[in-house]
Amino acid sequence: MKAGLIRFATERPRTVYALIWALVLATAALIPQIQIDTDPENMLPEDAPARVFHNQVKADFALYDSIVVGAVAEDGIFNPQSLATMHQLTDAILKLDPVVKADLMALSTSDNITQESPGTIRFEYLMKQAPQTQAASDAIADAVARLPLLNNTLVSGDGKAAAIYVPLYNKDDSYQVAEQIRSLIADLNPSDTYYLTGLPVAENQFGHEMFVQMAISAPLAGAMIFALMWFFFRSIPLVVAPMLVAMATVIATMGTLIGMGYTVHIMSSMIAIFLMPIAVVDSVHIMSDFTDRYRAGDDAKAVIREVMGDLFNPMLFTSVTSAVGFYSLMLTPIPPVQIFGAFVGSGILLAFIVSVLLVPAYVVRMKPATLVAMQARLHGQNEQGGLLARLLPRLGRFSVRQSKPIVALALVVLVFSAFGISKIQINDNPVRWFKSDHEIRIADNALNHHFAGTYDAYLVLTDTRPLLSAAQLAELQPLLAQALPNDGEAATLLEQANGEALASLISRLDDAAFASDSDAQLDAIDALLPKLETLSEQSRRFLDPALLAWMANLQDDLNQSGLVGKSNALPDIVKTVNRELHSGKDSDFVLPDSAAGVAQTLLQFQSSHRPQDLWHFVSRDYRQGLIWLQLTSGDNQHMNAVIDHVDQYLTAHPLPQGLEADWAGKAYINVIWQDAMVNGMLESLLSAFVVIFVMMSLLFRSPLYGLIAMLPLSLTIAFIYGLVGWLGKDYDMPIAVLSALALGLSVDFAIHFLERTRSIHRQTGQWRQTLSLMFEEPARAISRNAIVIALGFTPLLLAPLVPYITVGVLMASIMAVSASVTLLLLPAALALLARWTLPQDAPHHNDAQTETGGSHA
């Protein structure tokens, strides 16, 4: 295969061009179909239990993702001008189509609950019209303070801020709606400061900016790589070839991903940035070796064939091992990470194929005069001695002379890294994907400073007790057969035995009683109805005052924990209505003594302007309820602390019999996928280590060389992640996936170094001379590659998005560390183990220096 590919590339360059152009054009045509996806929920498979339950809770309780619009007035929000602006803005937002108008929460759409007379409640809008006086504004403030569901949710506890919660039918519309709201605010020109926040806004804003960043960073990375290669090789025509390889690889990979119907997530958006520098690695090796061997008057075709013959196997193995590093990400249970790993790994293999075809085809078609001019410039530069040419031989001598201290230092670094890794904190938050001075971050900080929190989590309580025992079902089935003969659907409803099914069955029996003229049937209905109504009443678990009291106690504990800004639940509604049904005084802000009393309060609430709000806290069959927790942070660590606190509370105060508790909400979903990612990454990393070690041992036909080849990647990964721990940087998604990149590229350098060392040693037979020659052109090629890749990522440092900056910083660090470890630790290890790795032998060629002039690095 090797000889055939090389011959094809050098004998039929025009055909190579045509094939690559066809690939690029075909895949580029698919790119306009791109679909952006920044929803963290998609980090979990659609059938993941936590995600299924989360979506079920949203459906059962009619919960929507919301944009939070907040106004802050340092002198107080309760003044006629501020409230008039809020009223106007609310009216304008209600006209936007994607908004769930019935559930929009604002001062002008929420009810004030007061006592009209003993036993009679009055529901009226808090702010049906904007107040004209300060006294009217103060009256609204006093009313909100008496309503626990609104206080510190709709208006801040300090009275300086008010909010509008804008629910959306489809959270994908959040960027569009947010832009419209910003435009409405600009038109109103308010005197107060307005902010927009909420996870849907952050996620879709990131998607918009991510799309822009893709269009900017990849070309900038390409320009930086082009400039670096020109600096090293001083020939624009020659460095065009690697750039063509990189562009063809990126376009073909991204076009294929989009054409296969995959959405571009935060991870896959980085594929182009990752592949741009990686795709030129093999080209740099080829160019470095070619420019070192070629002399004026040589046959370029013969030289490039010789170069490709020497480099093909090392490039193949480095490409395969790098691809394995990324393919290992497919073992994680995170779909976007799986896609990222699959396409970066495939892109690396594609880059290898394109490199071994396009670069030789390009070289053989270069004009002899261009090659002569290039060689003259490089020869002159080498005669003067470049910086790398001066420093690397000294580094080689140092690594051999100080081999024992270097190995000892590596062990110290490993211990240092191990302690750092133990300090790593797993955390992610979509809002923190933006820089601290971004409007999203500023809004998030401002509103969470004033309010109880803009992040949601839901503790869902479910009554799991069956409504009917087997004996009760056996007793009722004959009665049902008499009451509704030949009604299979009625029999099914009885067997389902849930609150909704019982209500439907009771309705059927009522209808049958009116329509029947059969005494036997009426007797059966009269016997069955009371039993079913009793069961229905008993099934309404969340009308039980004892259960509501337990929930209220849990709420009090959470509110006092310092972890939760505020909790909202059914007991708050019941207490508020109960107070107004009686004296209207705080002494009656308590739960009724009976289920009938609870039912009366909720029946009264149904007369409000927002009766649907009840079903946000309890299911219609009253067998499931939730506690809405408002958090001031979307960090995983914060949510984990809340979960741990609730677990401790449940241990000390067990759930009432028959109840189960579970979590839903975006803050909780983030915790689940983060945990899945960490465990998946660990599994994929260990699997890739084993696979690469086996590959190295087979490549070098020596387990010892396989172990030595693993040193750079092992130390690099340990050091980088240890440094993350010591610096207190959160372990998030971009940092997690960089382990695959560190693994792939670190072993790349090791393979080239060791393969070239063995090749030179076969000629010299002397380990000292071998290592000395290694720090000529081979070490320069490794150094150039490390510099090109590291600096190729520097444009990411200018990005407004933190994940891109993180990738840029860590990529430069990974390249610097892995290249340093390769050039320091590997020769030190080879020198210490020279008896087994580089045994003294007679050289196989008399002119070893000439024979080893080319590079396999």
Disulfide bonds with the S-S distance in Angstrom:
none
